[in-house]
């Protein structure tokens, strides 16, 4: 790399060149292997999550009923 300015320090340029060379020589890591899909666990997890959502929505409906009752009695 040619020096563009007179005030540049040669040691600084050497450090930069060494760093760039180290970067180039580093090997890229291979991505991890994908796990096989286990349909039994996927099915079980899906059913559990659907049950949780249903339970949550039912509780919200009850909560809104309490709020409406509170507004009426207020």
Buried (B, 14 or more C-beta within 10 A) or exposed (E): EEEEEEEEEEEEEEEEEEEEEEEEEEEEEEEEEEEEEEEEEEEEEEEEEEEEEEEEEEEEEEEEEEEEEEEEEE
